[in-house]
């Protein structure tokens, strides 16, 4: 694999452009957590798309981390308070932030339990973490897979429906969560679940190819959110509030 291929496997591909899918998720964040003049922490900035949008629209008090130096170099252009750090050892004191965003990051970290506990630690009492993470029951694994020692980038159907032993051989580089499994990461922390639902993606590429038919597909899927059929959603949206 090339270095870029290594990053795609280990860390996923961050948002590189701002489109309707990213805008929709930003509005979800604004619904569930304080952004106006808040102290916001981005736990896994990628190249800084969400950090930049939050700084420009809501608050100058945005700090961020990413584990990849090259991505931090890009993010720091618009969010100067971006540093290289690991989610398992956040370089901030307890009770530092009003709001924390973890956007499709926790599935890539070495220790997701420790990362979840670190999220709660750096929040202020009453502060909220908004977490997006892959849904185990989405019909595709979006992070690619390994076959005979070679990584294949792209969407792979039904891998996450396999038993753990088989699933983790094909996708050892990334996790996908059941609803119970994601919430269980926060067991033992002073926190409570404020909201938890499954959501569908932005499907911007499909709309670019299919036009109005693509928008019809997207809008139909959005209407399934909040129904039993959202079990097939792309991602979890989990909101955690620190209680003390």
N, C-alpha and C positions, 0 to 999 in steps of 0.2 A: 504493500500500500504506500501511496505517497503520504507526506506529512498531512496534507489536507484530508486525505482519506482516513488517516489515523484520528484526526480531530472529529470527523463526521461520525466515526464509530464510537469514540470514547465520550465525546461531549455533545453530540448532536450539532445541528446547524442553527445558529442564532438567526433571529429576524434581521434581514439585511435591508429591507425596504419597508416603508410604512404603507399598509393597505387597509382595506375594510376589515379584514380579520383582526389585525392588531388594534385598530380603532375600537372595535366591538369589545375586545378584552380590556382595553383601558377604561371604557365606560363601566364595565363590571367591577374593576378595581375601585373606581371612584364611587360606585354605589355602596360598596361594602366596607370601605376603609377611608379614613381621613386623608385628604391630599392637600386641601387649601392651607398654605402656610405650615404644613406639617413637616416633621423631620422624618424623611423617608429613606429606607435602606433597600437597595436592590441586591438580592442575594443570588448572584450569577447574572452579570450584566450583559454577557455576549459582547456585541459591538456597541451597545449603549442606546438602542432605539427607545426602549421604555424609559430609561433614565432621562434621556434628552426630552422626550415628550412631556414627562411629568415636570421637569424643571421649567420648560417653556410655558406651560399652561397653569401650573398650580403652586409651585414653591421652589425657592432657590436652595432649600435645605435637603439636597439629595446626595447621598453617598452610595457607593457601589463597590462590589468586588467581582472578580472573575479569576479563575485559576490559570487561565491562559494569558501569558504576557502579551502575545500579539493582539489579542482581542482587547485587552486593557489599553493598549496603545491607541486603538481606534476610539474606544469609548471615552477616554480622557479628554479628547478634543472638545467635546460638548459637556462632559460632566467631570470637571477637574478632580473631584474627590472620588476617583476610582482607583483602586489598588489591587494588586495581585494578592489573593488570599484563598484559603480553602474554606468551604462551608462548614467543615467540622471544627474549625478553630477561628471564629470570627474575631478580628482585631479591634473589638469595641467593648466598652464597659457594659455591665448589666444596666438595664432600664434606659437605653439610649434613644429609642426610636418610637414614634407614634405608629408608623406603618412599615410593614415589610412586604416586599414582593419577591416571590420565588416562582419564576415562570419557566416551566418545563426544564427544571434543573435537578431536582432532588433525585430523579431516576438515574442520574449519572454519577453521583458522588460515591466515594468509597464506603461511607458509613451513613446510611440515611437516618438511622435512629439518632445518632449523635448530631447530625445536621438539624434535625427537627428540634432537638432540645436546645441547640444553639439559637435557633430562631426565637424561641420563647424567651431565652435568657436576655437577649438584647432588646426585646420589646419593653416599653413602659407598661405598668399596670393599666389596663383598659386599651392598650394598643392592639392592633390586629395584623396578623399575617394572612396574606392572600396567596394561595398556593395553587398553581396549575400543574397537573401531573398526568401522565398517560393512564388511560383506562384499560384495564386488563381485557375487557370484553369488546373493545373496538375490533372490528373484523380484520384490521391490518396492523402489523408491526411497522411503524413508520421510520424506525431507525436502522433498517436494513438487517442483515443476518450474516452469519458465517456458515460456509459449507465447504467441508474438506480443507479447512484451514484458511480459506480465502473469504475476505469480507465483500459482501454485495450490498451496495447502497440502494435505498429505495423502499417502497412499500411492499411488504411480504404478507400474503393472506394467511390467517388462521394460526400463526405461530403461537399467539398468546392463548389459544384455546387448548393447547397441549398441556399434559401434566408438567409440573415444574421441572422434573429431571430432564425431559426432552426439550422443553421450551428454553431452559437456561443453557443447553448445549448449542442451540441455534442462535440465541441472542444473549450471550454472557456479558455483553457490554452495556446493557441497559435494563432497567426494571420496568414493569407495568403493574399497576396496583388495582386490587379490588377496593371497594369502598371501605370495608372493614380494615384491610391491610394498611391503607393510607392513614386513616384516623388512629390506628394503633401505634403509629410512630410517635404520637404525642402523649401516649400513656406515661404517667408519672411526672408530667409537667404541670405547672399551675396555669391551666388553660381550659377553655371550653370551646366547643364547636358552635359557631354562630350560624353557619350555612354550609351546606354540602350538596352539590348537584353535579350532574354530568352534562357536558356541553359538546356541541358539534363544532367543527372547524370553520374557517373563513371561506375555504374553497375558492380562493381568488384565482388560482390557475385554471380551475374548471370554468369559472365565469369568463375568463379571458378567452378561452377556446370556444365555449358554447353560447356565450351571450345571454339572451333572455332565458334560454332553456337551463343554463347553469344557475342563474338566479332563482329560477323556480325550484330546482333541486335543493339549493341552499335554504331557501325560505321554508320549504317543506320540512327539512330536517330541523330547522329552528323551532318549528311548531311542535316537534316531538319532545323538546326539552320540558321537563316537569311531568312527563308521562312515563309509564313503565318502559316505553321504547327508548328512553334515553340511556338505558343500560348499554346501548350500542354506541354511545357518544365517544368522541375522540379523547376528551380529557375530563378529569375531575377539576372542579372548582371548589376548593376547600377554604373556608375562612375560620381562622382560629383567633380567639381573643385571650390575652393574658389576664388572669384574674387577680393576681397579687404580686 
